[in-house]
Amino acid sequence: MKFLTANQIRESFLRYFEERGHTRVKSASIIPETDPTLLFVNAGMVPFKNVFLGLEEKPYKRAVSCQKVFRVSGKHNDLDNVGYTPRHHTFFEMLGNFSFGDYFKREAIQFAWEYLTEVLEIPEEKLLVSVFEEDDEAFEIWNKVIGLPEEKIHRLGVEDNFWSMGETGPCGPCSEIYYDRGEAFGNPELGSPEDIRYLEVWNLVFMQYNRDKDGRLTPLPKPNIDTGMGLERIASVLQGVNSNYETDLFMPLIEFAQSVSGKSYDPEDPGSENTVAMRVIADHLRAITFLISDGVFPSNEGRGYVLRRILRRALRYGMELGIERPFLFEGVDVVVDIMKEPYPELIGNRSFIKNLVKSEEEKFIKTLRKGLEILYDIIQKAKKEGRNHITGKEAFLLYDTYGFPVDLLEDIARDNGFGVDIAEYYKLLEEQKERARASWKSQAKEIKPVYLELKNKLPENVFVGYERLEVDDAQILSVLKEDREVDTLHEGETGEIVLDVTPFYPEKGGQVGDRGIIEGDGFLFDVVDTQTPVEGIIVHRGKVIHGTVKKGETVSAKVDKDTRLDIMRHHTATHLLHAALRNLLGDHVKQAGSLVHPDYLRFDFTHFESLTDEDIKRVEELVNEEIMKNEPVICKEMPYDEAIKSGAIAIFDEKYGDTVRVISAGISTELCGGTHVSRTGDIGYFKIISETAVASGTRRIEAVAGRKAVERGLREHFLIENVKRALTAKEDEIIDKIETLKLKLKEAQREIENIKKKSVVDRITDILTVEEKEGIKIAYGSVEGLQPNDLRDLADVARSKLGRSVVMIASVDKEKNKVNFIVAVSKDLTDRIKAGEIVKKVAPALGGKGGGRPDMAQGGGTEPSKLKEAFNIFRKEI
């Protein structure tokens, strides 16, 4: 049996199937492109799902891939097992070979057996297989063709050896190949829960049926093959270790965890706290790195929530090892060094990933400390209320808001003699998950069946818009109205036209779709948008201005030239902006989203603080310097890997094929499929409009270029001229004049406040309702528009005038719908009556909170309409 590194195994597998007619397919992103049922790609076949469903065709019948897979949701949720078993992971790589109506069981079995026994040289006696109990065909192939004795072929039931995509749809029996680890691991029954001897290394799925809603199985006209072999598992076999964590994919990460913690990892004691913690850290570091590299950023919903959760989980396990500082960001380097050969994009993303992870770690450590403070407040509150448990709502608040782990919560609660309503906690947690699922489902791009049908029956649309803006002899291949094919569209109707050849660029990569007209025999169609709902199909959306559009007609298609030129200027300007930001701020800057519109550009980028005015000025200057150089914009097509190695920048959330377009414009070199100007000087002029925050670690710049920038400049010029006239000031005097006016206004407002305050002070006893009880004056009332400091002064005046008293004065701000109030207690009463305690009882009635000293305290709220109720509570408390 060969000893191979993980990189050698991966390349060996891909090359073996390439040599047997399979097309090597680059791993898709972990984020599913068109499947709204999935949060992440959770199996190697997911990128081919529509092919298996018969909704899409590929230009090849055989494929091989090493697919990035992430499992933390749905039926494939391995999170809780990670670290405790030798083989469960959140992120892993799935090697797979696929046949789309080409070869079937015999060839799939032969390929697998030959690869394992001849290429990897695993001894035949170490392998055994399972088949579906009713699959005599597979049994015969293993027995008669491969030559396995019957005792090495195990028939298992539906639960183990029958695969389905869902409750309905393609399904079929499967055959699994196991590696026998030897008698030292016992003699369990194959596939039993206690089985640690027989390691499943390869699963061959024979998709030969379609299951309908009644459960009936109908043979598929073209049966398919879907196989999967976990790289981590086969690496453990070939490297002679008992756990995936001892392979070369994980050991450098385990060693990293040992170095930062000073603790030891013991593979002979897999259940020890240190070993489990280090395995979790190693697994989660890989997942974190790949998720961020594929464009998932920490947030409180959807995929970002999952990322934040596992990052915090890894950090918590680090705390169990005694690591009290941010450390995961340092481990990103280790992941990149291990995985950079098959995934070179990690190298370019390294700096940003590290910065983002470090920022999240720092925030979590801070929120965890805050969570501890909140927890102890909750415990104290519960004791006062006479209960000895923490509610599920309180537990969920700590988890959801502060990332406070529920197991740590239970430990601290137990130490204080408290329990936790764990049932309610999990109920609220599930409701939160449902909200998250709804969020990411709503964001997913679902392909409508009509477009998939068109893709399967129409030739791929030819786009010629890089070279020309007009086509005179295009043919209408399809006409759509309300998501269905029709023969005609009549005057006034809206719909979609599909042409065999088009100059219209469809919306993608952040660039909006082209506008223009399609003209035919007696009709004019106004194109308001161009889209590509499925790869290879371009639809022109719009309205029939006059005449009737008919399928099959020959037409001319003309892109609106001015709009396209505006788009091109903004697109090339976006590339220059990206390069300028990287030059001035650092290589951690990465595009995190963009919109290229004829009227403006919007560019989201990774950075951890706002840009100063000087930063914005320098970025503008650098972009305009590149424009004025008027250098040619060069487009080249080359293999993806070659483009990345040459230094071209790939964008986080873009999907790239094996061959890519590389756009070089001055200081910028990027992968891009969009349309661009011929020379940087064609942009004309560039102007930044705004710079704002979008999310944690993500900023946004909006800018204009070309004639839109000129229009903006003219508007700003005339605005400044009008301001100068209004202020009777020169341009360099405008700011000073405004500051002077602001100061005068502030002084005038202060004078008005003083007059108002004096007026209230003079009639304070008239404003307040005064009651007397047991020699104590109880006074309360409200005014409008006074600040808390003024209220304190009023309360002091009232208290001194009334003598032995308790006073509550409120101020209502009607515009902001707020209320502030002060409670003051005369000094001789503070041993019996505490102002702070009264405020804590009154404030909730006003939808707020407050507190303070025994003699004076303040509070506020957002429900001034309940002031009467608050005064009644004040009176009762005294």
TACOR-V690548 format. One record per pair of residues at least 12 apart in sequence whose ideal C-beta (glycine too) atoms are under 6 Angstrom apart, sorted by the first residue. I is the first residue (numbers start at 0). J is the second residue. D is the distance in whole Angstrom. If there is no record, write none. Layout:
# TACOR-V690548
i->I j->J d->D
i->I j->J d->D
This chain:
# TACOR-V690548
i->0 j->120 d->5
i->0 j->121 d->5
i->1 j->119 d->6
i->1 j->120 d->5
i->3 j->237 d->5
i->4 j->247 d->5
i->5 j->234 d->5
i->5 j->247 d->6
i->5 j->248 d->5
i->6 j->340 d->5
i->8 j->234 d->6
i->9 j->65 d->5
i->9 j->341 d->6
i->12 j->94 d->5
i->13 j->63 d->6
i->15 j->114 d->5
i->15 j->118 d->6
i->16 j->63 d->4
i->16 j->96 d->5
i->20 j->61 d->5
i->21 j->61 d->4
i->21 j->62 d->6
i->21 j->63 d->4
i->21 j->96 d->6
i->22 j->59 d->4
i->22 j->62 d->5
i->23 j->63 d->6
i->24 j->62 d->5
i->24 j->64 d->4
i->26 j->65 d->6
i->26 j->66 d->5
i->26 j->67 d->5
i->27 j->46 d->4
i->28 j->293 d->5
i->29 j->67 d->5
i->29 j->69 d->5
i->29 j->293 d->5
i->30 j->293 d->6
i->33 j->444 d->6
i->33 j->446 d->5
i->35 j->440 d->5
i->35 j->443 d->3
i->35 j->445 d->5
i->38 j->72 d->5
i->38 j->439 d->6
i->39 j->69 d->4
i->40 j->68 d->6
i->41 j->70 d->5
i->41 j->75 d->5
i->43 j->66 d->4
i->43 j->93 d->4
i->43 j->95 d->4
i->43 j->227 d->5
i->44 j->225 d->5
i->47 j->97 d->6
i->50 j->99 d->5
i->51 j->169 d->5
i->51 j->223 d->6
i->54 j->451 d->4
i->55 j->451 d->6
i->56 j->455 d->6
i->60 j->99 d->5
i->60 j->101 d->4
i->61 j->98 d->6
i->61 j->101 d->6
i->62 j->97 d->4
i->63 j->96 d->5
i->64 j->95 d->6
i->65 j->92 d->5
i->65 j->94 d->5
i->66 j->93 d->5
i->68 j->91 d->6
i->68 j->93 d->5
i->69 j->90 d->5
i->71 j->89 d->6
i->71 j->305 d->6
i->81 j->279 d->6
i->81 j->282 d->5
i->82 j->275 d->4
i->82 j->278 d->4
i->82 j->279 d->4
i->85 j->242 d->4
i->85 j->243 d->6
i->86 j->243 d->5
i->88 j->282 d->5
i->89 j->282 d->6
i->89 j->286 d->4
i->90 j->285 d->5
i->90 j->286 d->4
i->90 j->289 d->6
i->91 j->229 d->6
i->91 j->231 d->5
i->92 j->230 d->4
i->93 j->227 d->5
i->94 j->228 d->5
i->94 j->230 d->6
i->95 j->226 d->5
i->95 j->227 d->5
i->96 j->226 d->5
i->97 j->225 d->6
i->98 j->223 d->6
i->98 j->224 d->4
i->99 j->223 d->6
i->100 j->221 d->3
i->103 j->222 d->5
i->104 j->137 d->6
i->104 j->140 d->6
i->104 j->205 d->5
i->105 j->140 d->5
i->107 j->203 d->5
i->107 j->224 d->5
i->108 j->140 d->5
i->111 j->201 d->6
i->112 j->145 d->5
i->125 j->178 d->6
i->125 j->179 d->5
i->127 j->151 d->4
i->127 j->177 d->5
i->128 j->141 d->6
i->128 j->152 d->6
i->128 j->174 d->6
i->128 j->176 d->5
i->129 j->153 d->4
i->129 j->155 d->5
i->129 j->160 d->6
i->129 j->175 d->5
i->130 j->154 d->6
i->130 j->174 d->5
i->131 j->160 d->4
i->131 j->161 d->5
i->131 j->172 d->3
i->132 j->154 d->4
i->132 j->156 d->6
i->134 j->172 d->4
i->137 j->174 d->5
i->138 j->152 d->6
i->153 j->189 d->5
i->155 j->190 d->6
i->159 j->190 d->5
i->160 j->173 d->5
i->162 j->204 d->5
i->167 j->210 d->5
i->167 j->212 d->6
i->169 j->206 d->5
i->169 j->209 d->6
i->170 j->208 d->5
i->170 j->210 d->5
i->171 j->205 d->5
i->171 j->206 d->4
i->171 j->207 d->4
i->171 j->208 d->5
i->172 j->205 d->5
i->173 j->202 d->6
i->173 j->204 d->4
i->174 j->203 d->5
i->175 j->199 d->5
i->175 j->202 d->5
i->176 j->200 d->6
i->176 j->201 d->4
i->177 j->197 d->4
i->177 j->199 d->5
i->178 j->198 d->5
i->178 j->200 d->5
i->178 j->236 d->5
i->179 j->197 d->6
i->180 j->196 d->5
i->180 j->198 d->6
i->184 j->196 d->4
i->200 j->228 d->6
i->200 j->232 d->5
i->200 j->233 d->5
i->201 j->228 d->4
i->202 j->227 d->5
i->203 j->226 d->5
i->204 j->225 d->4
i->206 j->223 d->4
i->207 j->219 d->6
i->207 j->222 d->4
i->231 j->243 d->4
i->231 j->248 d->6
i->234 j->246 d->4
i->244 j->278 d->5
i->245 j->266 d->6
i->249 j->281 d->5
i->251 j->333 d->5
i->251 j->337 d->6
i->252 j->281 d->4
i->252 j->284 d->6
i->252 j->333 d->5
i->253 j->277 d->5
i->253 j->281 d->5
i->255 j->330 d->5
i->255 j->333 d->5
i->256 j->277 d->4
i->256 j->280 d->5
i->259 j->322 d->6
i->259 j->326 d->5
i->260 j->320 d->4
i->260 j->322 d->5
i->262 j->320 d->5
i->264 j->277 d->5
i->276 j->316 d->4
i->276 j->319 d->5
i->276 j->320 d->5
i->279 j->316 d->5
i->280 j->313 d->5
i->280 j->316 d->6
i->283 j->309 d->5
i->283 j->313 d->4
i->284 j->330 d->5
i->284 j->334 d->6
i->285 j->334 d->6
i->286 j->309 d->6
i->287 j->310 d->5
i->288 j->331 d->5
i->288 j->334 d->4
i->288 j->352 d->6
i->290 j->306 d->5
i->291 j->352 d->5
i->291 j->355 d->6
i->292 j->345 d->6
i->292 j->348 d->5
i->294 j->651 d->4
i->294 j->652 d->4
i->297 j->359 d->5
i->300 j->435 d->5
i->300 j->438 d->5
i->301 j->435 d->5
i->301 j->438 d->5
i->301 j->439 d->4
i->304 j->435 d->6
i->310 j->359 d->5
i->311 j->363 d->5
i->311 j->402 d->5
i->313 j->327 d->6
i->314 j->360 d->6
i->314 j->363 d->6
i->315 j->404 d->6
i->325 j->357 d->5
i->325 j->360 d->4
i->325 j->361 d->6
i->327 j->356 d->5
i->327 j->360 d->6
i->328 j->353 d->5
i->328 j->356 d->4
i->328 j->357 d->4
i->331 j->352 d->5
i->331 j->353 d->5
i->331 j->356 d->6
i->335 j->349 d->5
i->343 j->643 d->5
i->344 j->649 d->6
i->350 j->586 d->5
i->350 j->587 d->4
i->351 j->587 d->5
i->351 j->589 d->5
i->351 j->605 d->5
i->354 j->587 d->5
i->355 j->696 d->5
i->358 j->696 d->6
i->363 j->402 d->6
i->366 j->401 d->5
i->366 j->402 d->6
i->369 j->401 d->6
i->370 j->397 d->5
i->370 j->401 d->3
i->370 j->403 d->4
i->377 j->393 d->5
i->378 j->415 d->5
i->387 j->417 d->6
i->388 j->417 d->6
i->388 j->418 d->4
i->388 j->420 d->6
i->389 j->412 d->6
i->389 j->417 d->6
i->389 j->419 d->5
i->390 j->420 d->5
i->391 j->420 d->4
i->391 j->423 d->2
i->391 j->424 d->4
i->391 j->427 d->6
i->394 j->408 d->6
i->394 j->419 d->5
i->394 j->424 d->4
i->395 j->424 d->5
i->395 j->427 d->4
i->446 j->533 d->5
i->447 j->482 d->6
i->449 j->482 d->5
i->450 j->532 d->4
i->450 j->533 d->5
i->450 j->536 d->6
i->453 j->477 d->6
i->453 j->536 d->5
i->454 j->533 d->5
i->454 j->535 d->6
i->454 j->536 d->5
i->457 j->476 d->5
i->459 j->535 d->4
i->460 j->537 d->4
i->461 j->500 d->5
i->463 j->502 d->6
i->464 j->502 d->4
i->464 j->504 d->5
i->467 j->502 d->6
i->468 j->502 d->5
i->468 j->558 d->4
i->468 j->560 d->6
i->469 j->557 d->5
i->470 j->500 d->5
i->470 j->502 d->5
i->470 j->556 d->5
i->471 j->555 d->5
i->472 j->553 d->6
i->473 j->498 d->4
i->473 j->500 d->5
i->473 j->554 d->5
i->473 j->556 d->5
i->474 j->499 d->5
i->474 j->553 d->6
i->475 j->496 d->6
i->475 j->550 d->5
i->475 j->552 d->5
i->476 j->497 d->5
i->476 j->499 d->5
i->477 j->497 d->4
i->478 j->548 d->6
i->478 j->550 d->5
i->479 j->494 d->6
i->479 j->495 d->4
i->480 j->494 d->4
i->486 j->550 d->5
i->487 j->547 d->5
i->487 j->549 d->5
i->488 j->543 d->5
i->488 j->548 d->4
i->489 j->547 d->5
i->490 j->543 d->5
i->490 j->545 d->5
i->492 j->543 d->5
i->493 j->542 d->5
i->495 j->538 d->4
i->495 j->540 d->5
i->496 j->517 d->6
i->496 j->539 d->5
i->497 j->538 d->6
i->501 j->537 d->6
i->501 j->556 d->6
i->502 j->556 d->6
i->502 j->558 d->5
i->503 j->529 d->4
i->503 j->539 d->6
i->503 j->558 d->6
i->504 j->674 d->5
i->505 j->529 d->5
i->505 j->530 d->5
i->505 j->531 d->4
i->505 j->537 d->5
i->506 j->530 d->5
i->508 j->672 d->6
i->508 j->673 d->5
i->509 j->593 d->4
i->509 j->594 d->5
i->509 j->595 d->5
i->510 j->570 d->6
i->510 j->595 d->4
i->510 j->673 d->4
i->511 j->596 d->5
i->512 j->528 d->5
i->512 j->529 d->3
i->512 j->530 d->6
i->513 j->529 d->5
i->513 j->558 d->5
i->513 j->563 d->6
i->514 j->526 d->6
i->514 j->527 d->6
i->514 j->559 d->5
i->514 j->562 d->5
i->515 j->557 d->5
i->515 j->558 d->4
i->515 j->559 d->4
i->516 j->557 d->5
i->517 j->554 d->5
i->517 j->556 d->5
i->518 j->555 d->5
i->519 j->552 d->5
i->519 j->554 d->4
i->521 j->546 d->4
i->522 j->546 d->3
i->522 j->547 d->6
i->522 j->548 d->5
i->523 j->544 d->4
i->523 j->545 d->6
i->524 j->541 d->6
i->524 j->543 d->6
i->524 j->548 d->6
i->525 j->541 d->5
i->525 j->542 d->5
i->525 j->544 d->5
i->526 j->539 d->5
i->526 j->541 d->4
i->527 j->541 d->5
i->528 j->540 d->5
i->562 j->597 d->5
i->565 j->597 d->4
i->566 j->595 d->6
i->566 j->597 d->5
i->567 j->674 d->5
i->567 j->675 d->6
i->567 j->676 d->5
i->568 j->676 d->6
i->568 j->682 d->5
i->568 j->704 d->5
i->568 j->705 d->4
i->569 j->595 d->5
i->569 j->600 d->4
i->569 j->704 d->5
i->570 j->595 d->5
i->570 j->673 d->5
i->570 j->675 d->6
i->571 j->664 d->5
i->571 j->675 d->5
i->571 j->676 d->5
i->571 j->682 d->6
i->572 j->682 d->5
i->572 j->685 d->5
i->572 j->704 d->4
i->573 j->593 d->6
i->573 j->595 d->6
i->573 j->600 d->5
i->573 j->602 d->6
i->574 j->664 d->5
i->574 j->667 d->4
i->574 j->669 d->5
i->575 j->622 d->5
i->575 j->625 d->5
i->575 j->667 d->6
i->576 j->602 d->6
i->576 j->622 d->6
i->577 j->590 d->6
i->578 j->666 d->4
i->578 j->667 d->4
i->579 j->618 d->5
i->579 j->621 d->4
i->579 j->622 d->5
i->580 j->604 d->6
i->583 j->617 d->6
i->584 j->606 d->6
i->588 j->604 d->5
i->588 j->606 d->6
i->589 j->605 d->5
i->590 j->604 d->6
i->590 j->650 d->5
i->591 j->603 d->4
i->591 j->604 d->6
i->591 j->605 d->5
i->591 j->697 d->5
i->598 j->707 d->6
i->599 j->701 d->6
i->599 j->703 d->5
i->600 j->702 d->5
i->601 j->701 d->5
i->602 j->700 d->5
i->603 j->693 d->6
i->603 j->697 d->6
i->603 j->699 d->5
i->604 j->698 d->6
i->605 j->696 d->6
i->606 j->698 d->5
i->607 j->696 d->5
i->610 j->690 d->5
i->615 j->687 d->5
i->615 j->690 d->6
i->619 j->687 d->5
i->622 j->685 d->5
i->623 j->685 d->5
i->625 j->665 d->4
i->625 j->666 d->6
i->625 j->679 d->5
i->626 j->679 d->5
i->626 j->682 d->5
i->629 j->678 d->5
i->629 j->679 d->6
i->629 j->680 d->3
i->630 j->665 d->5
i->630 j->679 d->5
i->631 j->678 d->5
i->632 j->664 d->4
i->632 j->675 d->5
i->632 j->676 d->6
i->632 j->677 d->6
i->633 j->663 d->4
i->634 j->660 d->6
i->634 j->662 d->6
i->635 j->661 d->5
i->636 j->658 d->6
i->636 j->660 d->6
i->639 j->655 d->5
i->639 j->657 d->6
i->639 j->659 d->5
i->642 j->659 d->5
i->642 j->661 d->5
i->642 j->670 d->6
i->647 j->661 d->5
i->647 j->668 d->5
i->647 j->670 d->5
i->648 j->669 d->5
i->649 j->670 d->5
i->660 j->672 d->6
i->662 j->675 d->6
i->664 j->679 d->6
i->665 j->679 d->5
i->682 j->704 d->5
i->682 j->705 d->6
i->683 j->705 d->4
i->684 j->708 d->4
i->685 j->704 d->5
i->686 j->703 d->5
i->686 j->708 d->4
i->686 j->711 d->5
i->687 j->700 d->6
i->687 j->702 d->5
i->688 j->701 d->5
i->688 j->702 d->6
i->689 j->701 d->5
i->756 j->789 d->5
i->759 j->782 d->6
i->760 j->796 d->5
i->763 j->796 d->6
i->763 j->797 d->5
i->766 j->780 d->5
i->767 j->780 d->4
i->768 j->780 d->6
i->775 j->803 d->6
i->776 j->801 d->5
i->776 j->804 d->4
i->777 j->805 d->6
i->777 j->877 d->5
i->778 j->797 d->6
i->778 j->801 d->6
i->778 j->804 d->6
i->778 j->806 d->5
i->779 j->807 d->4
i->779 j->870 d->5
i->779 j->873 d->6
i->781 j->809 d->4
i->781 j->811 d->6
i->781 j->866 d->6
i->782 j->810 d->5
i->783 j->811 d->5
i->785 j->810 d->4
i->787 j->819 d->5
i->787 j->857 d->6
i->790 j->808 d->6
i->790 j->810 d->6
i->790 j->821 d->4
i->791 j->821 d->6
i->793 j->808 d->5
i->794 j->806 d->5
i->794 j->808 d->5
i->794 j->821 d->5
i->794 j->823 d->4
i->798 j->823 d->5
i->798 j->825 d->6
i->803 j->825 d->6
i->804 j->825 d->5
i->805 j->824 d->5
i->805 j->832 d->6
i->805 j->877 d->5
i->806 j->823 d->5
i->807 j->822 d->5
i->807 j->873 d->5
i->808 j->821 d->5
i->809 j->866 d->6
i->811 j->863 d->5
i->817 j->861 d->6
i->818 j->845 d->6
i->818 j->860 d->5
i->818 j->863 d->4
i->819 j->859 d->5
i->820 j->858 d->6
i->821 j->857 d->5
i->822 j->834 d->4
i->822 j->837 d->5
i->822 j->838 d->5
i->822 j->856 d->5
i->823 j->855 d->5
i->824 j->854 d->5
i->829 j->853 d->4
i->829 j->854 d->5
i->833 j->853 d->4
i->834 j->853 d->6
i->834 j->854 d->6
i->834 j->855 d->5
i->834 j->856 d->4
i->835 j->850 d->5
i->835 j->851 d->5
i->835 j->856 d->4
i->837 j->876 d->5
i->838 j->850 d->6
i->838 j->856 d->4
i->838 j->858 d->4
i->840 j->876 d->5
i->841 j->869 d->5
i->841 j->872 d->5
i->841 j->873 d->5
i->842 j->858 d->4
i->842 j->860 d->6
i->844 j->865 d->6
i->844 j->868 d->5
i->844 j->869 d->5
i->844 j->872 d->6
i->845 j->860 d->3
i->845 j->862 d->5
i->845 j->865 d->6
i->845 j->869 d->5
i->846 j->860 d->4
i->846 j->861 d->5
i->846 j->862 d->4
i->847 j->859 d->5
i->847 j->860 d->3
